[in-house]
Amino acid sequence: MENNNVPKHLYFYSVGLSYKKADAEVRGQFSLDAVAKTRLLEQAKSEGIESLIVTSTCNRTEIYGFAEHPFQLIKLICDNSNGSVDAFQKVGFVYKNQEAINHMFRVGTGLDSQILGDFEIISQIKTSFAHSKSFGLANAFLERLVNAVIQASKKIKNETEISSGATSVSFASVQYIIKNVEDIGNKNILLFGTGKIGRNTCENLVKHTKNEHITLINRTKDKAEKLAGKLNLIVKDYSELHLELQKADVVVVATGAQNPTVDKAILNLKKPLLILDLSIPKNVHENVEELEGVTLIHMDYLSQLTDETLENRKLHIPAAEAIIEEVKEEFITWTKGRKFAPTINALKEKLNAIKTSELNFQSKKITDFNEEQAEIISNRIIQKITTHFANHLKDDDTMVDESIEWIEKVFKIKAS
C-alpha cells in the first residue's frame, strides 16, 4: 500500500500481541483497562501521533495507527501496561501498510479470533474508534478503513454461516462444567464478575444446567442485581466472597481486576472445587492448585476445545475471505483516489491558467472573437485531458508515486 495523503515519512502500522504467541499470563501483562487506554491516547496526542486506535480484549492488545517507526506505537503499549519492550519483542507482531490493513480486516471479521467466527471484536473496534475520535486522533484514512472493516464484518455475518452454532468461551465453559461435574443441576455455582463474559456465561448456565443454586457476586452490586433480577438468581455482597467460595462446588471468575482476586489463602475447602478463570489478566492465583481437590481451568484451555460447530465454521472461510477482498478492493481504490486527487486538481488549475491566458491573448488579436464558445470548447478539452490522466493513475498496473512525480515535473505543478 502507498501512503495516502499523509506525509511520506509516515506509515500505517498494526502492532500488538495476541493469543497466537502470547499466553494468558503475558497477555495479562499487556492488557489495558479503560483508564490505561485513555492515558495511552493522551500520551499519543502529546507525542504528536496523528491517528490511531487501541483495542485490548482477553485475546489481544493492538494499536492501528500512523507513525514514522513502529517503536513509537509499541512504546505506547508498554508505557501504559505492565508489559516490557523485551517481552513484546518475544511475542509481539508488527504489520506495515497493506499487511496492517489485511490484519485489521481479518481481526474485525472474526477470522483471527481465538474462536473462529467470534464477532465480539468488531464492537471493540467501533468503541475504540469513537474513543480516538473524541481525542482528535482519527483521520479520514482510519475512519474509512474502520467503516470498511465494519461493512465486511456485517456482510460476512449476514451472507455466510461462519458464526453459526453456539460457540464462545462462555459457551465452552458451560459445556466443560456439564461434562465434568456430575449432577450439575443440584450443585452450588458461584459466578464472580458480571461483565460481558460473566453475563453470557451466567445466561448459558441457567439455560443449559437448569440449576437453581447460582449465586452472583460483583464488586458493583447493582450490576449483579440487574442480571439476577432478569434470571431469578441470588446476589451476595462482595464482602461475602470468602464465605460463598466455601459453599461452592463450581466457581466461575470473570472479573476485570488487574491482579488475582482469588488465591489459596481465602479458600477453606471441605469438598472438591472446580474453578474456571475467564479473566485477562488471570484473576485466580495458580497457588490454588496446591490445595487438595481444587481443579483450575483457564479460558485458553477452553478455547482449544474444538467441536463439530467449529469444524463446520471452517468450511465458510473461503466465502468470508472473498467478501473481505471485495470490500478491501473498494477501500484501496478510494485510497489511490485520495492520493492522486490533489495532483489532478493542480493539473486542472494549471490548464485553466493556460486557457485564461490564451483566451485573453486571442480576444485581443482576433476581431469578433467568440470568447463564450472558446471557453466551452476549452473546458471540454481540459476535462478530457484530466480524465485521461486520472484513468491512468487509477489503473492497477500504474506506479502511482512515479506517475505523480512525472506529471508534477512536466507541468511544473505542486499538489497541496
GINORSUL-V34945 format. One record per run of one state. SS is the DSSP state (H for helix, E for strand, C for the rest). FROM is the first residue (numbers start at 1). LEN is the number of residues. If there is no record, write none. Layout:
ss: <SS,SS>
from: <FROM,FROM>
len: <LEN,LEN>
//
This chain:
ss: <C,E,C,H,C,H,C,E,C,E,C,H,C,H,C,E,C,H,C,H,C,H,C,H,C,H,C,E,C,H,C,E,C,H,C,E,C,H,C,E,C,E,C,H,C,E,C,E,C,H,C,E,H,C,H,C,H,C,H,C,H,C>
from: <1,11,19,24,31,34,47,52,57,60,68,71,80,85,92,93,97,98,109,120,135,140,160,169,181,184,187,189,193,196,210,214,218,221,232,234,236,238,248,250,254,262,263,264,267,273,278,284,285,286,291,294,299,304,308,315,317,366,371,395,400,411>
len: <10,8,5,7,3,13,5,5,3,8,3,9,5,7,1,4,1,11,11,15,5,20,9,12,3,3,2,4,3,14,4,4,3,11,2,2,2,10,2,4,8,1,1,3,6,5,6,1,1,5,3,5,5,4,7,2,49,5,24,5,11,6>
//
